[in-house]
Amino acid sequence: MWPEDLRRLLRARPFQPFRFFVHETTSYEVRHPEAAAVMSSTVTVFKRGTGPDQLAFDQEIIIALLHITHIECLPMPFKSNGASA
């Protein structure tokens, strides 16, 4: 995986959540553009905690880009337009 491939996904507007796979058995979801940081040979994924304050990222996982096998897009989050039926 090239770093620019991931950077392009993170910069896309509107942002499209995605999941990338490592060695076909492990995957990481990126649901917000600030939930990952791409360097020249690694990507750091920031994960939210499971406690009462789930707004803070409390775990960092560093993955070598060369271990990423493929990426798939996730469904866009549903956003209400405020209209009622």
PDB file with SEQRES, HELIX, SHEET and CRYST1 records, atoms N, CA, C and O in Angstrom:
SEQRES   1 A   85  MET TRP PRO GLU ASP LEU ARG ARG LEU LEU ARG ALA ARG          
SEQRES   2 A   85  PRO PHE GLN PRO PHE ARG PHE PHE VAL HIS GLU THR THR          
SEQRES   3 A   85  SER TYR GLU VAL ARG HIS PRO GLU ALA ALA ALA VAL MET          
SEQRES   4 A   85  SER SER THR VAL THR VAL PHE LYS ARG GLY THR GLY PRO          
SEQRES   5 A   85  ASP GLN LEU ALA PHE ASP GLN GLU ILE ILE ILE ALA LEU          
SEQRES   6 A   85  LEU HIS ILE THR HIS ILE GLU CYS LEU PRO MET PRO PHE          
SEQRES   7 A   85  LYS SER ASN GLY ALA SER ALA                                  
HELIX    1 AA1 PRO A    3  ARG A   11  1                                   9    
HELIX    2 AA2 PRO A   33  ALA A   35  5                                   3    
HELIX    3 AA3 LEU A   65  HIS A   67  5                                   3    
SHEET    1 AA1 3 THR A  26  VAL A  30  0                                        
SHEET    2 AA1 3 PHE A  18  VAL A  22 -1                                        
SHEET    3 AA1 3 ILE A  68  CYS A  73 -1                                        
SHEET    1 AA2 3 ALA A  36  VAL A  38  0                                        
SHEET    2 AA2 3 THR A  42  ARG A  48 -1                                        
SHEET    3 AA2 3 PHE A  57  ALA A  64 -1                                        
CRYST1    1.000    1.000    1.000  90.00  90.00  90.00 P 1           1          
ATOM      1  N   MET A   1       0.849  -1.179   0.000  1.00  0.00           N  
ATOM      2  CA  MET A   1       0.000   0.000   0.000  1.00  0.00           C  
ATOM      3  C   MET A   1       0.889   1.235   0.000  1.00  0.00           C  
ATOM      4  O   MET A   1       1.855   1.317   0.759  1.00  0.00           O  
ATOM      5  N   TRP A   2       0.560   2.185  -0.847  1.00  0.00           N  
ATOM      6  CA  TRP A   2       1.291   3.436  -0.904  1.00  0.00           C  
ATOM      7  C   TRP A   2       0.657   4.430   0.064  1.00  0.00           C  
ATOM      8  O   TRP A   2      -0.566   4.463   0.201  1.00  0.00           O  
ATOM      9  N   PRO A   3       1.482   5.250   0.743  1.00  0.00           N  
ATOM     10  CA  PRO A   3       0.917   6.204   1.693  1.00  0.00           C  
ATOM     11  C   PRO A   3      -0.082   7.155   1.042  1.00  0.00           C  
ATOM     12  O   PRO A   3      -1.079   7.522   1.665  1.00  0.00           O  
ATOM     13  N   GLU A   4       0.168   7.555  -0.191  1.00  0.00           N  
ATOM     14  CA  GLU A   4      -0.729   8.502  -0.848  1.00  0.00           C  
ATOM     15  C   GLU A   4      -2.116   7.899  -1.086  1.00  0.00           C  
ATOM     16  O   GLU A   4      -3.105   8.631  -1.124  1.00  0.00           O  
ATOM     17  N   ASP A   5      -2.202   6.579  -1.244  1.00  0.00           N  
ATOM     18  CA  ASP A   5      -3.511   5.940  -1.409  1.00  0.00           C  
ATOM     19  C   ASP A   5      -4.378   6.176  -0.171  1.00  0.00           C  
ATOM     20  O   ASP A   5      -5.551   6.531  -0.291  1.00  0.00           O  
ATOM     21  N   LEU A   6      -3.810   5.982   1.003  1.00  0.00           N  
ATOM     22  CA  LEU A   6      -4.560   6.210   2.238  1.00  0.00           C  
ATOM     23  C   LEU A   6      -4.819   7.704   2.463  1.00  0.00           C  
ATOM     24  O   LEU A   6      -5.901   8.085   2.908  1.00  0.00           O  
ATOM     25  N   ARG A   7      -3.851   8.528   2.163  1.00  0.00           N  
ATOM     26  CA  ARG A   7      -4.048   9.975   2.334  1.00  0.00           C  
ATOM     27  C   ARG A   7      -5.206  10.476   1.470  1.00  0.00           C  
ATOM     28  O   ARG A   7      -5.989  11.322   1.904  1.00  0.00           O  
ATOM     29  N   ARG A   8      -5.308   9.959   0.266  1.00  0.00           N  
ATOM     30  CA  ARG A   8      -6.393  10.357  -0.636  1.00  0.00           C  
ATOM     31  C   ARG A   8      -7.748   9.988  -0.026  1.00  0.00           C  
ATOM     32  O   ARG A   8      -8.698  10.768  -0.104  1.00  0.00           O  
ATOM     33  N   LEU A   9      -7.836   8.807   0.579  1.00  0.00           N  
ATOM     34  CA  LEU A   9      -9.081   8.405   1.230  1.00  0.00           C  
ATOM     35  C   LEU A   9      -9.408   9.302   2.421  1.00  0.00           C  
ATOM     36  O   LEU A   9     -10.567   9.655   2.639  1.00  0.00           O  
ATOM     37  N   LEU A  10      -8.387   9.669   3.188  1.00  0.00           N  
ATOM     38  CA  LEU A  10      -8.603  10.499   4.371  1.00  0.00           C  
ATOM     39  C   LEU A  10      -8.987  11.934   4.011  1.00  0.00           C  
ATOM     40  O   LEU A  10      -9.682  12.602   4.778  1.00  0.00           O  
ATOM     41  N   ARG A  11      -8.536  12.410   2.844  1.00  0.00           N  
ATOM     42  CA  ARG A  11      -8.820  13.786   2.412  1.00  0.00           C  
ATOM     43  C   ARG A  11     -10.121  13.916   1.623  1.00  0.00           C  
ATOM     44  O   ARG A  11     -10.584  15.030   1.376  1.00  0.00           O  
ATOM     45  N   ALA A  12     -10.707  12.808   1.232  1.00  0.00           N  
ATOM     46  CA  ALA A  12     -11.905  12.852   0.388  1.00  0.00           C  
ATOM     47  C   ALA A  12     -13.020  13.635   1.067  1.00  0.00           C  
ATOM     48  O   ALA A  12     -13.238  13.505   2.272  1.00  0.00           O  
ATOM     49  N   ARG A  13     -13.724  14.448   0.287  1.00  0.00           N  
ATOM     50  CA  ARG A  13     -14.868  15.199   0.784  1.00  0.00           C  
ATOM     51  C   ARG A  13     -16.045  14.946  -0.141  1.00  0.00           C  
ATOM     52  O   ARG A  13     -15.941  15.265  -1.325  1.00  0.00           O  
ATOM     53  N   PRO A  14     -17.126  14.406   0.312  1.00  0.00           N  
ATOM     54  CA  PRO A  14     -17.326  14.007   1.696  1.00  0.00           C  
ATOM     55  C   PRO A  14     -16.495  12.771   2.019  1.00  0.00           C  
ATOM     56  O   PRO A  14     -16.189  11.952   1.152  1.00  0.00           O  
ATOM     57  N   PHE A  15     -16.144  12.667   3.290  1.00  0.00           N  
ATOM     58  CA  PHE A  15     -15.345  11.537   3.740  1.00  0.00           C  
ATOM     59  C   PHE A  15     -16.163  10.254   3.653  1.00  0.00           C  
ATOM     60  O   PHE A  15     -17.317  10.216   4.082  1.00  0.00           O  
ATOM     61  N   GLN A  16     -15.567   9.211   3.101  1.00  0.00           N  
ATOM     62  CA  GLN A  16     -16.196   7.890   2.999  1.00  0.00           C  
ATOM     63  C   GLN A  16     -15.492   6.958   3.990  1.00  0.00           C  
ATOM     64  O   GLN A  16     -14.311   6.665   3.809  1.00  0.00           O  
ATOM     65  N   PRO A  17     -16.190   6.483   5.035  1.00  0.00           N  
ATOM     66  CA  PRO A  17     -15.545   5.551   5.969  1.00  0.00           C  
ATOM     67  C   PRO A  17     -15.031   4.324   5.218  1.00  0.00           C  
ATOM     68  O   PRO A  17     -15.603   3.919   4.206  1.00  0.00           O  
ATOM     69  N   PHE A  18     -13.947   3.739   5.725  1.00  0.00           N  
ATOM     70  CA  PHE A  18     -13.379   2.567   5.061  1.00  0.00           C  
ATOM     71  C   PHE A  18     -12.778   1.618   6.085  1.00  0.00           C  
ATOM     72  O   PHE A  18     -12.561   1.972   7.244  1.00  0.00           O  
ATOM     73  N   ARG A  19     -12.519   0.412   5.625  1.00  0.00           N  
ATOM     74  CA  ARG A  19     -11.882  -0.624   6.432  1.00  0.00           C  
ATOM     75  C   ARG A  19     -10.697  -1.145   5.630  1.00  0.00           C  
ATOM     76  O   ARG A  19     -10.816  -1.405   4.433  1.00  0.00           O  
ATOM     77  N   PHE A  20      -9.551  -1.296   6.295  1.00  0.00           N  
ATOM     78  CA  PHE A  20      -8.438  -1.928   5.594  1.00  0.00           C  
ATOM     79  C   PHE A  20      -8.037  -3.207   6.308  1.00  0.00           C  
ATOM     80  O   PHE A  20      -8.160  -3.334   7.526  1.00  0.00           O  
ATOM     81  N   PHE A  21      -7.557  -4.140   5.520  1.00  0.00           N  
ATOM     82  CA  PHE A  21      -7.241  -5.478   6.004  1.00  0.00           C  
ATOM     83  C   PHE A  21      -5.736  -5.693   6.050  1.00  0.00           C  
ATOM     84  O   PHE A  21      -4.995  -5.229   5.184  1.00  0.00           O  
ATOM     85  N   VAL A  22      -5.308  -6.404   7.076  1.00  0.00           N  
ATOM     86  CA  VAL A  22      -3.906  -6.755   7.273  1.00  0.00           C  
ATOM     87  C   VAL A  22      -3.818  -8.276   7.252  1.00  0.00           C  
ATOM     88  O   VAL A  22      -4.398  -8.950   8.103  1.00  0.00           O  
ATOM     89  N   HIS A  23      -3.100  -8.805   6.291  1.00  0.00           N  
ATOM     90  CA  HIS A  23      -2.913 -10.262   6.171  1.00  0.00           C  
ATOM     91  C   HIS A  23      -4.215 -11.035   6.115  1.00  0.00           C  
ATOM     92  O   HIS A  23      -4.273 -12.172   6.583  1.00  0.00           O  
ATOM     93  N   GLU A  24      -5.268 -10.443   5.551  1.00  0.00           N  
ATOM     94  CA  GLU A  24      -6.546 -11.095   5.300  1.00  0.00           C  
ATOM     95  C   GLU A  24      -7.329 -11.503   6.556  1.00  0.00           C  
ATOM     96  O   GLU A  24      -8.492 -11.892   6.440  1.00  0.00           O  
ATOM     97  N   THR A  25      -6.738 -11.428   7.734  1.00  0.00           N  
ATOM     98  CA  THR A  25      -7.423 -11.902   8.933  1.00  0.00           C  
ATOM     99  C   THR A  25      -7.785 -10.791   9.917  1.00  0.00           C  
ATOM    100  O   THR A  25      -8.676 -10.972  10.746  1.00  0.00           O  
ATOM    101  N   THR A  26      -7.121  -9.669   9.839  1.00  0.00           N  
ATOM    102  CA  THR A  26      -7.344  -8.569  10.762  1.00  0.00           C  
ATOM    103  C   THR A  26      -7.744  -7.337   9.972  1.00  0.00           C  
ATOM    104  O   THR A  26      -7.188  -7.063   8.909  1.00  0.00           O  
ATOM    105  N   SER A  27      -8.714  -6.594  10.495  1.00  0.00           N  
ATOM    106  CA  SER A  27      -9.117  -5.373   9.806  1.00  0.00           C  
ATOM    107  C   SER A  27      -9.249  -4.239  10.807  1.00  0.00           C  
ATOM    108  O   SER A  27      -9.448  -4.453  12.002  1.00  0.00           O  
ATOM    109  N   TYR A  28      -9.133  -3.022  10.281  1.00  0.00           N  
ATOM    110  CA  TYR A  28      -9.252  -1.804  11.064  1.00  0.00           C  
ATOM    111  C   TYR A  28     -10.195  -0.864  10.342  1.00  0.00           C  
ATOM    112  O   TYR A  28     -10.055  -0.635   9.141  1.00  0.00           O  
ATOM    113  N   GLU A  29     -11.156  -0.317  11.075  1.00  0.00           N  
ATOM    114  CA  GLU A  29     -12.102   0.627  10.492  1.00  0.00           C  
ATOM    115  C   GLU A  29     -11.659   2.056  10.770  1.00  0.00           C  
ATOM    116  O   GLU A  29     -11.199   2.388  11.863  1.00  0.00           O  
ATOM    117  N   VAL A  30     -11.811   2.884   9.757  1.00  0.00           N  
ATOM    118  CA  VAL A  30     -11.540   4.318   9.882  1.00  0.00           C  
ATOM    119  C   VAL A  30     -12.852   5.010   9.548  1.00  0.00           C  
ATOM    120  O   VAL A  30     -13.237   5.094   8.381  1.00  0.00           O  
ATOM    121  N   ARG A  31     -13.540   5.508  10.577  1.00  0.00           N  
ATOM    122  CA  ARG A  31     -14.864   6.103  10.401  1.00  0.00           C  
ATOM    123  C   ARG A  31     -14.839   7.631  10.433  1.00  0.00           C  
ATOM    124  O   ARG A  31     -15.871   8.280  10.265  1.00  0.00           O  
ATOM    125  N   HIS A  32     -13.653   8.195  10.650  1.00  0.00           N  
ATOM    126  CA  HIS A  32     -13.511   9.653  10.680  1.00  0.00           C  
ATOM    127  C   HIS A  32     -12.121   9.992  10.151  1.00  0.00           C  
ATOM    128  O   HIS A  32     -11.171   9.271  10.454  1.00  0.00           O  
ATOM    129  N   PRO A  33     -11.967  11.059   9.372  1.00  0.00           N  
ATOM    130  CA  PRO A  33     -10.650  11.366   8.802  1.00  0.00           C  
ATOM    131  C   PRO A  33      -9.567  11.643   9.834  1.00  0.00           C  
ATOM    132  O   PRO A  33      -8.381  11.509   9.533  1.00  0.00           O  
ATOM    133  N   GLU A  34      -9.953  12.025  11.040  1.00  0.00           N  
ATOM    134  CA  GLU A  34      -8.956  12.267  12.084  1.00  0.00           C  
ATOM    135  C   GLU A  34      -8.633  11.011  12.885  1.00  0.00           C  
ATOM    136  O   GLU A  34      -7.864  11.068  13.844  1.00  0.00           O  
ATOM    137  N   ALA A  35      -9.212   9.884  12.501  1.00  0.00           N  
ATOM    138  CA  ALA A  35      -8.985   8.627  13.221  1.00  0.00           C  
ATOM    139  C   ALA A  35      -7.784   7.859  12.690  1.00  0.00           C  
ATOM    140  O   ALA A  35      -7.534   6.734  13.122  1.00  0.00           O  
ATOM    141  N   ALA A  36      -7.039   8.446  11.761  1.00  0.00           N  
ATOM    142  CA  ALA A  36      -5.845   7.791  11.227  1.00  0.00           C  
ATOM    143  C   ALA A  36      -4.839   8.851  10.794  1.00  0.00           C  
ATOM    144  O   ALA A  36      -5.207   9.944  10.363  1.00  0.00           O  
ATOM    145  N   ALA A  37      -3.566   8.502  10.920  1.00  0.00           N  
ATOM    146  CA  ALA A  37      -2.479   9.380  10.471  1.00  0.00           C  
ATOM    147  C   ALA A  37      -1.512   8.539   9.655  1.00  0.00           C  
ATOM    148  O   ALA A  37      -1.054   7.486  10.098  1.00  0.00           O  
ATOM    149  N   VAL A  38      -1.209   9.025   8.449  1.00  0.00           N  
ATOM    150  CA  VAL A  38      -0.356   8.266   7.534  1.00  0.00           C  
ATOM    151  C   VAL A  38       1.036   8.876   7.507  1.00  0.00           C  
ATOM    152  O   VAL A  38       1.198  10.082   7.319  1.00  0.00           O  
ATOM    153  N   MET A  39       2.029   8.033   7.696  1.00  0.00           N  
ATOM    154  CA  MET A  39       3.427   8.433   7.586  1.00  0.00           C  
ATOM    155  C   MET A  39       3.984   7.791   6.308  1.00  0.00           C  
ATOM    156  O   MET A  39       3.217   7.267   5.500  1.00  0.00           O  
ATOM    157  N   SER A  40       5.291   7.827   6.121  1.00  0.00           N  
ATOM    158  CA  SER A  40       5.867   7.300   4.886  1.00  0.00           C  
ATOM    159  C   SER A  40       5.772   5.773   4.773  1.00  0.00           C  
ATOM    160  O   SER A  40       5.659   5.246   3.666  1.00  0.00           O  
ATOM    161  N   SER A  41       5.815   5.067   5.892  1.00  0.00           N  
ATOM    162  CA  SER A  41       5.761   3.606   5.814  1.00  0.00           C  
ATOM    163  C   SER A  41       4.783   2.981   6.810  1.00  0.00           C  
ATOM    164  O   SER A  41       4.683   1.756   6.888  1.00  0.00           O  
ATOM    165  N   THR A  42       4.066   3.804   7.566  1.00  0.00           N  
ATOM    166  CA  THR A  42       3.110   3.287   8.549  1.00  0.00           C  
ATOM    167  C   THR A  42       1.822   4.112   8.536  1.00  0.00           C  
ATOM    168  O   THR A  42       1.778   5.229   8.020  1.00  0.00           O  
ATOM    169  N   VAL A  43       0.797   3.533   9.111  1.00  0.00           N  
ATOM    170  CA  VAL A  43      -0.435   4.257   9.391  1.00  0.00           C  
ATOM    171  C   VAL A  43      -0.750   4.012  10.862  1.00  0.00           C  
ATOM    172  O   VAL A  43      -0.668   2.883  11.345  1.00  0.00           O  
ATOM    173  N   THR A  44      -1.109   5.076  11.563  1.00  0.00           N  
ATOM    174  CA  THR A  44      -1.531   4.958  12.954  1.00  0.00           C  
ATOM    175  C   THR A  44      -3.038   5.121  12.981  1.00  0.00           C  
ATOM    176  O   THR A  44      -3.577   6.114  12.493  1.00  0.00           O  
ATOM    177  N   VAL A  45      -3.716   4.134  13.559  1.00  0.00           N  
ATOM    178  CA  VAL A  45      -5.162   4.174  13.703  1.00  0.00           C  
ATOM    179  C   VAL A  45      -5.455   4.506  15.158  1.00  0.00           C  
ATOM    180  O   VAL A  45      -4.924   3.873  16.071  1.00  0.00           O  
ATOM    181  N   PHE A  46      -6.301   5.500  15.361  1.00  0.00           N  
ATOM    182  CA  PHE A  46      -6.696   5.914  16.698  1.00  0.00           C  
ATOM    183  C   PHE A  46      -8.070   5.324  16.982  1.00  0.00           C  
ATOM    184  O   PHE A  46      -9.019   5.551  16.233  1.00  0.00           O  
ATOM    185  N   LYS A  47      -8.169   4.562  18.075  1.00  0.00           N  
ATOM    186  CA  LYS A  47      -9.430   3.915  18.423  1.00  0.00           C  
ATOM    187  C   LYS A  47     -10.064   4.597  19.623  1.00  0.00           C  
ATOM    188  O   LYS A  47      -9.381   5.038  20.546  1.00  0.00           O  
ATOM    189  N   ARG A  48     -11.373   4.671  19.586  1.00  0.00           N  
ATOM    190  CA  ARG A  48     -12.130   5.249  20.698  1.00  0.00           C  
ATOM    191  C   ARG A  48     -12.238   4.239  21.830  1.00  0.00           C  
ATOM    192  O   ARG A  48     -12.252   3.026  21.622  1.00  0.00           O  
ATOM    193  N   GLY A  49     -12.313   4.786  23.029  1.00  0.00           N  
ATOM    194  CA  GLY A  49     -12.476   3.945  24.203  1.00  0.00           C  
ATOM    195  C   GLY A  49     -13.874   3.362  24.272  1.00  0.00           C  
ATOM    196  O   GLY A  49     -14.763   3.758  23.518  1.00  0.00           O  
ATOM    197  N   THR A  50     -14.058   2.434  25.167  1.00  0.00           N  
ATOM    198  CA  THR A  50     -15.361   1.810  25.344  1.00  0.00           C  
ATOM    199  C   THR A  50     -16.043   2.300  26.613  1.00  0.00           C  
ATOM    200  O   THR A  50     -17.132   1.839  26.953  1.00  0.00           O  
ATOM    201  N   GLY A  51     -15.408   3.233  27.311  1.00  0.00           N  
ATOM    202  CA  GLY A  51     -15.958   3.751  28.552  1.00  0.00           C  
ATOM    203  C   GLY A  51     -16.990   4.835  28.304  1.00  0.00           C  
ATOM    204  O   GLY A  51     -17.439   5.030  27.174  1.00  0.00           O  
ATOM    205  N   PRO A  52     -17.367   5.547  29.374  1.00  0.00           N  
ATOM    206  CA  PRO A  52     -18.407   6.571  29.263  1.00  0.00           C  
ATOM    207  C   PRO A  52     -18.011   7.755  28.380  1.00  0.00           C  
ATOM    208  O   PRO A  52     -18.884   8.387  27.786  1.00  0.00           O  
ATOM    209  N   ASP A  53     -16.728   8.069  28.278  1.00  0.00           N  
ATOM    210  CA  ASP A  53     -16.274   9.169  27.430  1.00  0.00           C  
ATOM    211  C   ASP A  53     -15.745   8.589  26.126  1.00  0.00           C  
ATOM    212  O   ASP A  53     -14.535   8.438  25.952  1.00  0.00           O  
ATOM    213  N   GLN A  54     -16.646   8.266  25.215  1.00  0.00           N  
ATOM    214  CA  GLN A  54     -16.249   7.625  23.958  1.00  0.00           C  
ATOM    215  C   GLN A  54     -15.851   8.623  22.891  1.00  0.00           C  
ATOM    216  O   GLN A  54     -15.592   8.235  21.752  1.00  0.00           O  
ATOM    217  N   LEU A  55     -15.796   9.904  23.235  1.00  0.00           N  
ATOM    218  CA  LEU A  55     -15.390  10.903  22.252  1.00  0.00           C  
ATOM    219  C   LEU A  55     -13.879  10.982  22.114  1.00  0.00           C  
ATOM    220  O   LEU A  55     -13.372  11.480  21.109  1.00  0.00           O  
ATOM    221  N   ALA A  56     -13.155  10.496  23.115  1.00  0.00           N  
ATOM    222  CA  ALA A  56     -11.692  10.593  23.098  1.00  0.00           C  
ATOM    223  C   ALA A  56     -11.084   9.325  22.504  1.00  0.00           C  
ATOM    224  O   ALA A  56     -11.554   8.214  22.750  1.00  0.00           O  
ATOM    225  N   PHE A  57     -10.027   9.519  21.716  1.00  0.00           N  
ATOM    226  CA  PHE A  57      -9.266   8.380  21.217  1.00  0.00           C  
ATOM    227  C   PHE A  57      -8.319   7.961  22.334  1.00  0.00           C  
ATOM    228  O   PHE A  57      -7.548   8.776  22.839  1.00  0.00           O  
ATOM    229  N   ASP A  58      -8.378   6.706  22.712  1.00  0.00           N  
ATOM    230  CA  ASP A  58      -7.542   6.289  23.838  1.00  0.00           C  
ATOM    231  C   ASP A  58      -6.577   5.160  23.491  1.00  0.00           C  
ATOM    232  O   ASP A  58      -5.867   4.659  24.363  1.00  0.00           O  
ATOM    233  N   GLN A  59      -6.549   4.762  22.228  1.00  0.00           N  
ATOM    234  CA  GLN A  59      -5.636   3.697  21.822  1.00  0.00           C  
ATOM    235  C   GLN A  59      -5.069   4.019  20.448  1.00  0.00           C  
ATOM    236  O   GLN A  59      -5.790   4.466  19.556  1.00  0.00           O  
ATOM    237  N   GLU A  60      -3.778   3.789  20.288  1.00  0.00           N  
ATOM    238  CA  GLU A  60      -3.116   3.975  18.992  1.00  0.00           C  
ATOM    239  C   GLU A  60      -2.572   2.638  18.532  1.00  0.00           C  
ATOM    240  O   GLU A  60      -1.939   1.915  19.302  1.00  0.00           O  
ATOM    241  N   ILE A  61      -2.823   2.313  17.274  1.00  0.00           N  
ATOM    242  CA  ILE A  61      -2.300   1.086  16.688  1.00  0.00           C  
ATOM    243  C   ILE A  61      -1.493   1.494  15.465  1.00  0.00           C  
ATOM    244  O   ILE A  61      -2.013   2.163  14.571  1.00  0.00           O  
ATOM    245  N   ILE A  62      -0.236   1.100  15.420  1.00  0.00           N  
ATOM    246  CA  ILE A  62       0.642   1.447  14.302  1.00  0.00           C  
ATOM    247  C   ILE A  62       0.796   0.216  13.413  1.00  0.00           C  
ATOM    248  O   ILE A  62       1.160  -0.861  13.885  1.00  0.00           O  
ATOM    249  N   ILE A  63       0.520   0.385  12.138  1.00  0.00           N  
ATOM    250  CA  ILE A  63       0.551  -0.714  11.176  1.00  0.00           C  
ATOM    251  C   ILE A  63       1.479  -0.349  10.030  1.00  0.00           C  
ATOM    252  O   ILE A  63       1.408   0.760   9.501  1.00  0.00           O  
ATOM    253  N   ALA A  64       2.337  -1.261   9.647  1.00  0.00           N  
ATOM    254  CA  ALA A  64       3.199  -1.051   8.482  1.00  0.00           C  
ATOM    255  C   ALA A  64       2.347  -1.112   7.215  1.00  0.00           C  
ATOM    256  O   ALA A  64       1.559  -2.040   7.034  1.00  0.00           O  
ATOM    257  N   LEU A  65       2.507  -0.129   6.350  1.00  0.00           N  
ATOM    258  CA  LEU A  65       1.715  -0.071   5.124  1.00  0.00           C  
ATOM    259  C   LEU A  65       1.896  -1.315   4.258  1.00  0.00           C  
ATOM    260  O   LEU A  65       0.964  -1.723   3.565  1.00  0.00           O  
ATOM    261  N   LEU A  66       3.052  -1.907   4.287  1.00  0.00           N  
ATOM    262  CA  LEU A  66       3.304  -3.073   3.438  1.00  0.00           C  
ATOM    263  C   LEU A  66       2.480  -4.282   3.861  1.00  0.00           C  
ATOM    264  O   LEU A  66       2.399  -5.255   3.111  1.00  0.00           O  
ATOM    265  N   HIS A  67       1.864  -4.249   5.047  1.00  0.00           N  
ATOM    266  CA  HIS A  67       1.035  -5.367   5.503  1.00  0.00           C  
ATOM    267  C   HIS A  67      -0.435  -5.216   5.119  1.00  0.00           C  
ATOM    268  O   HIS A  67      -1.220  -6.145   5.312  1.00  0.00           O  
ATOM    269  N   ILE A  68      -0.815  -4.063   4.579  1.00  0.00           N  
ATOM    270  CA  ILE A  68      -2.211  -3.859   4.185  1.00  0.00           C  
ATOM    271  C   ILE A  68      -2.457  -4.568   2.860  1.00  0.00           C  
ATOM    272  O   ILE A  68      -1.775  -4.321   1.866  1.00  0.00           O  
ATOM    273  N   THR A  69      -3.453  -5.460   2.870  1.00  0.00           N  
ATOM    274  CA  THR A  69      -3.722  -6.248   1.669  1.00  0.00           C  
ATOM    275  C   THR A  69      -4.793  -5.625   0.785  1.00  0.00           C  
ATOM    276  O   THR A  69      -4.684  -5.660  -0.441  1.00  0.00           O  
ATOM    277  N   HIS A  70      -5.833  -5.051   1.402  1.00  0.00           N  
ATOM    278  CA  HIS A  70      -6.870  -4.390   0.606  1.00  0.00           C  
ATOM    279  C   HIS A  70      -7.721  -3.484   1.490  1.00  0.00           C  
ATOM    280  O   HIS A  70      -7.653  -3.527   2.718  1.00  0.00           O  
ATOM    281  N   ILE A  71      -8.525  -2.662   0.813  1.00  0.00           N  
ATOM    282  CA  ILE A  71      -9.371  -1.682   1.481  1.00  0.00           C  
ATOM    283  C   ILE A  71     -10.780  -1.825   0.922  1.00  0.00           C  
ATOM    284  O   ILE A  71     -10.970  -2.068  -0.269  1.00  0.00           O  
ATOM    285  N   GLU A  72     -11.769  -1.668   1.809  1.00  0.00           N  
ATOM    286  CA  GLU A  72     -13.147  -1.649   1.333  1.00  0.00           C  
ATOM    287  C   GLU A  72     -13.871  -0.453   1.948  1.00  0.00           C  
ATOM    288  O   GLU A  72     -13.626  -0.087   3.097  1.00  0.00           O  
ATOM    289  N   CYS A  73     -14.761   0.144   1.168  1.00  0.00           N  
ATOM    290  CA  CYS A  73     -15.549   1.269   1.651  1.00  0.00           C  
ATOM    291  C   CYS A  73     -16.658   0.753   2.551  1.00  0.00           C  
ATOM    292  O   CYS A  73     -17.214  -0.321   2.325  1.00  0.00           O  
ATOM    293  N   LEU A  74     -16.971   1.540   3.576  1.00  0.00           N  
ATOM    294  CA  LEU A  74     -18.062   1.225   4.487  1.00  0.00           C  
ATOM    295  C   LEU A  74     -19.255   2.108   4.144  1.00  0.00           C  
ATOM    296  O   LEU A  74     -19.092   3.138   3.489  1.00  0.00           O  
ATOM    297  N   PRO A  75     -20.447   1.720   4.577  1.00  0.00           N  
ATOM    298  CA  PRO A  75     -21.622   2.561   4.301  1.00  0.00           C  
ATOM    299  C   PRO A  75     -21.468   3.941   4.942  1.00  0.00           C  
ATOM    300  O   PRO A  75     -20.908   4.081   6.030  1.00  0.00           O  
ATOM    301  N   MET A  76     -21.968   4.935   4.255  1.00  0.00           N  
ATOM    302  CA  MET A  76     -21.961   6.295   4.794  1.00  0.00           C  
ATOM    303  C   MET A  76     -22.913   6.353   5.961  1.00  0.00           C  
ATOM    304  O   MET A  76     -23.969   5.722   5.923  1.00  0.00           O  
ATOM    305  N   PRO A  77     -22.566   7.106   7.015  1.00  0.00           N  
ATOM    306  CA  PRO A  77     -23.509   7.241   8.120  1.00  0.00           C  
ATOM    307  C   PRO A  77     -24.772   7.955   7.678  1.00  0.00           C  
ATOM    308  O   PRO A  77     -24.714   8.875   6.862  1.00  0.00           O  
ATOM    309  N   PHE A  78     -25.903   7.543   8.207  1.00  0.00           N  
ATOM    310  CA  PHE A  78     -27.174   8.170   7.873  1.00  0.00           C  
ATOM    311  C   PHE A  78     -27.260   9.525   8.537  1.00  0.00           C  
ATOM    312  O   PHE A  78     -27.002   9.655   9.733  1.00  0.00           O  
ATOM    313  N   LYS A  79     -27.622  10.538   7.762  1.00  0.00           N  
ATOM    314  CA  LYS A  79     -27.794  11.883   8.313  1.00  0.00           C  
ATOM    315  C   LYS A  79     -29.214  12.332   8.015  1.00  0.00           C  
ATOM    316  O   LYS A  79     -29.656  12.342   6.866  1.00  0.00           O  
ATOM    317  N   SER A  80     -29.892  12.690   9.043  1.00  0.00           N  
ATOM    318  CA  SER A  80     -31.257  13.190   8.880  1.00  0.00           C  
ATOM    319  C   SER A  80     -31.210  14.617   8.357  1.00  0.00           C  
ATOM    320  O   SER A  80     -30.351  15.405   8.752  1.00  0.00           O  
ATOM    321  N   ASN A  81     -32.138  14.942   7.468  1.00  0.00           N  
ATOM    322  CA  ASN A  81     -32.184  16.304   6.951  1.00  0.00           C  
ATOM    323  C   ASN A  81     -33.108  17.191   7.792  1.00  0.00           C  
ATOM    324  O   ASN A  81     -33.334  18.357   7.470  1.00  0.00           O  
ATOM    325  N   GLY A  82     -33.632  16.616   8.870  1.00  0.00           N  
ATOM    326  CA  GLY A  82     -34.459  17.398   9.771  1.00  0.00           C  
ATOM    327  C   GLY A  82     -35.924  17.441   9.374  1.00  0.00           C  
ATOM    328  O   GLY A  82     -36.751  17.953  10.128  1.00  0.00           O  
ATOM    329  N   ALA A  83     -36.258  16.916   8.212  1.00  0.00           N  
ATOM    330  CA  ALA A  83     -37.647  16.916   7.759  1.00  0.00           C  
ATOM    331  C   ALA A  83     -38.417  15.783   8.433  1.00  0.00           C  
ATOM    332  O   ALA A  83     -37.870  14.710   8.688  1.00  0.00           O  
ATOM    333  N   SER A  84     -39.659  16.030   8.710  1.00  0.00           N  
ATOM    334  CA  SER A  84     -40.480  14.971   9.295  1.00  0.00           C  
ATOM    335  C   SER A  84     -41.566  14.579   8.303  1.00  0.00           C  
ATOM    336  O   SER A  84     -41.984  15.374   7.460  1.00  0.00           O  
ATOM    337  N   ALA A  85     -42.009  13.338   8.427  1.00  0.00           N  
ATOM    338  CA  ALA A  85     -43.004  12.837   7.472  1.00  0.00           C  
ATOM    339  C   ALA A  85     -44.398  13.188   7.881  1.00  0.00           C  
ATOM    340  O   ALA A  85     -45.352  12.840   7.185  1.00  0.00           O  
TER     341      ALA A  85                                                      
END                                                                             
